[in-house]
Amino acid sequence: MSATETPPHATRAAEARETTEGTVYTVTGGDWDEIAQAAVDRADDEKIIVNMGPQHPSTHGVLRLILEIDGETVTEARAGIGYLHTGIEKNLEYRTWTQGTTFVTRMDYLTPFFNEAAYCLGVEKLLGITDDVPDRASIIRVLLMEINRLSSHFVAIATGGMELGATTVMIYGFRDREHCLDIFELITGLRMNHAFIRPGGLAQDLPPGAIDALREFVKKMRKNLPEYDKLCTHNPVFRGRLKDVGYLDLAGCLALGATGPILRSAGLPHDLRKTDPYCGYENYDFEVPTTDTCDSFGRFLLRLEEMRQSLRIVEQCIERLEPGPVMVADKKIAWPAQLALGPDGLGNSLDHIKNIMGTSMEALIHHFKLVTEGFRVPAGQVYTAVESPKGELGVHMVSDGGTRPFRVHFRDPSFTNLQSMAAMCEGGMLADVIVAVASIDPVMGGVDR
Amino acid sequence: MSDDAHVNGNTNTNGVPAPRGNAGEAIAQRRGMFGARNGGDTSGYGGLVRTVRMPAGSSRPYGGYFDEVADELEGALEEQGLAPESAIERTVVDRNELTFHIAREHLKVVARTLRDDPALRFELCTGVSGVHNPEDTGRELHAVYHLRSLTHGRLIRLEVSAPDADPHVPSIVEVYPTNDWHERETYDFFGLIFDGHPALTRIMMPDDWQGFPQRKDYPLGGIPVEYKGAQIPAPDQRRSYS
């Protein structure tokens, strides 16, 4: 190759100068102008469609996001769901009303108590026994739901942080969720899928030592919650990633049916616990926080504040607890056996088995009828809704007067909120999709049911 | 709970079941017991007949804010030149809930009126739920909507029905965009076709799925399992109490 001829793709040689310590080269890197020009010259209507998921660490389970991207900008976004559809609503039509709780608790697996409570409130309304549910049962329901709100928000913040690369947030979130699950395990025997709230009340009363554990839990949470403020709230990187991302204003929220933190981040203090109280929420002193930023950062702040409010409610529950029954007095509805925790898990208490097998045949018949046949629920339909950590969790329930539901439909907040993904992400950057979806906090078990 | 007696219901307080009346709208009949269908039932319960009656239409006063909502809706429909009695087939108040049964061709107008009229202002639709009752001839498929007014703190239900032979209901996605996915879900599970939906495709089931799983004639699809040497039939094949 001759010295005057330059090959077409050659880069300029690095400049060199002689010094006393030898030749020093000044390396200036590639010729970026050329690359930029080449990119401009290329046909720029070339858009790429990217499939994110269904198996992707940032999509909260099996969610498929179909993104049309132009460079780093998302021009269209669609969600593909249904990968976790298990037919729970159909299955409910083949089980008794009491067995239903075992199914619904598995829908949104991060908010089992809300699913159970919404379902049981519906059954109770159909039966017309809403007012007969003992106070103690309602207080324990509230208690469990509020701890569940904490654990759900912990996961939302933890996974959201993990997706940003903030692994410490993830570790902290799951650490504190574990404390919540310990309480659940102590009270119900299970960490998830409890089926503890039953039509008419609860499966059983609090175990000995629960109150002390709860007080200890509240103390621990009071200490741990400020750590999230220190880690995230004033962290410039965290703020930079979340602020003004996933924007959805009030009109958008209402049109798309978004509820929960998304709606409250748009400034509307809508909370079913205040506007449509159930389980005696009107007797508790708590606030509904809002922000008007409409973005992911606002939703993060709301979740933190809601956790503090939940702790307040938990404390009030502990104070209010009075000894008493945890199931309706009507023996035609209440589970016939006092459940007890045996070496092989929750089951009928041995005393009860002794009674029905040895002394009272009528009790045996009653037990058999109620456990195998279940109770009949007068025909009609109801809609009950609870404020789950994600928003309005509604249940539409139809009975034909039989021992099984005729139709149960769950309006899961994750399902409805996930629709707003497109509105939040289109026109934004690809990396912000992750943040926006995390701020929706969808749980696919609830979305697909 | 309200004091109005439920059909077949037990609303009294002294523990004695209320007598089963003939009130309410008969929608189906259940026969026999234990699910025996082909003469194998020797229990003596084979001749049982139970009529399923849903709560009947109510007459005024409905109580609470229900009268106000009904008045406002009727007035607003009249203003638009639509006779309320042609749009609202029936009004049911049961268990403290208000249900308007709407003629399907007028659903969109009613929904728009409920959303836009300042005195009604139902801003939030919580989606649509389907119900399939194969024995309710001519009204087999139901679409049930719950509307929430955040302004007034109210909740009502709209119900429309369509026959199996013509499973069409107008889409209200235009009025409530949130119903996009909900209507797709109801189509997916019940085969209810929402006319005017921007993209009515399956959402939960695979795109090439045959049939509509939540219909009553669609089997659960369970398989029998062996447990401790015995064959346990699938849940939909087990003995059941009708």
Contacts between the chains, C-beta under 8 A, distances in Angstrom:
chain1	res1	chain2	res2	distance
A	81	B	203	6.5
A	81	B	204	7.2
A	82	B	202	7.7
A	82	B	203	6.0
A	82	B	204	4.1
A	82	B	205	6.7
A	82	B	206	7.6
A	85	B	204	4.3
A	85	B	205	7.0
A	87	B	213	6.6
A	87	B	220	7.9
A	89	B	189	7.9
A	89	B	214	6.7
A	90	B	213	5.9
A	90	B	214	5.8
A	90	B	220	6.3
A	91	B	220	7.0
A	91	B	235	7.3
A	94	B	220	5.7
A	94	B	235	4.4
A	94	B	236	5.4
A	94	B	240	7.8
A	95	B	235	7.1
A	125	B	1	7.9
A	125	B	95	5.8
A	126	B	95	7.1
A	128	B	1	4.7
A	128	B	6	6.5
A	128	B	9	6.4
A	128	B	10	7.2
A	128	B	11	5.6
A	128	B	95	7.1
A	129	B	1	7.8
A	130	B	1	5.9
A	131	B	1	6.1
A	254	B	123	4.9
A	254	B	124	6.0
A	254	B	150	7.8
A	255	B	176	7.4
A	255	B	177	4.7
A	255	B	178	6.7
A	256	B	177	5.8
A	256	B	178	5.1
A	257	B	124	6.3
A	257	B	125	6.3
A	257	B	126	6.8
A	257	B	127	6.9
A	257	B	176	7.2
A	257	B	177	7.9
A	257	B	178	2.9
A	257	B	179	7.9
A	258	B	178	7.9
A	259	B	124	7.6
A	268	B	150	7.1
A	270	B	150	5.6
A	275	B	150	7.5
A	275	B	153	5.4
A	276	B	153	7.4
A	276	B	155	7.3
A	330	B	15	7.7
A	373	B	241	4.9
A	374	B	241	7.7
A	378	B	6	4.7
A	378	B	7	6.7
A	378	B	8	5.0
A	378	B	9	3.6
A	378	B	10	7.1
A	379	B	6	8.0
A	379	B	7	6.0
A	379	B	8	5.9
A	379	B	24	7.3
A	379	B	52	5.8
A	379	B	53	6.0
A	379	B	54	5.5
A	379	B	55	7.4
A	380	B	6	6.5
A	380	B	7	7.4
A	380	B	9	7.9
A	380	B	54	6.5
A	380	B	55	5.2
A	380	B	94	5.3
A	380	B	95	6.2
A	381	B	54	7.7
A	381	B	94	7.7
A	381	B	97	7.9
A	381	B	99	7.7
A	381	B	131	8.0
A	381	B	144	7.4
A	381	B	157	7.8
A	382	B	95	5.5
A	382	B	97	6.3
A	383	B	97	6.6
A	383	B	126	7.9
A	383	B	146	5.1
A	383	B	155	7.1
A	383	B	157	6.4
A	385	B	126	7.4
A	392	B	126	6.4
A	392	B	148	7.9
A	394	B	126	5.2
A	394	B	127	7.9
A	394	B	146	6.7
A	396	B	129	4.3
A	396	B	144	6.0
A	396	B	146	6.8
A	398	B	131	5.6
A	400	B	27	7.8
A	400	B	28	6.6
A	400	B	30	7.5
A	400	B	52	4.6
A	401	B	8	5.1
A	401	B	50	7.1
A	401	B	52	5.6
A	401	B	53	7.6
A	402	B	30	7.0
A	402	B	241	7.1
A	402	B	242	6.7
A	403	B	240	7.9
A	403	B	241	4.9
A	404	B	240	7.3
A	406	B	131	7.5
A	406	B	133	7.8
A	407	B	129	7.6
A	407	B	130	7.9
A	407	B	131	4.9
A	407	B	132	7.6
A	407	B	214	7.8
A	409	B	129	3.7
A	409	B	130	7.5
A	409	B	144	8.0
A	411	B	126	5.0
A	411	B	127	5.1
A	411	B	129	7.4
A	411	B	146	7.6
A	411	B	182	7.9
A	415	B	181	6.6
A	415	B	185	7.9
A	416	B	126	7.7
A	416	B	127	6.5
A	416	B	178	6.0
A	416	B	181	7.3
A	416	B	182	7.6
A	418	B	181	8.0
A	419	B	178	6.6
A	419	B	180	6.3
A	419	B	181	5.2
A	448	B	204	6.2
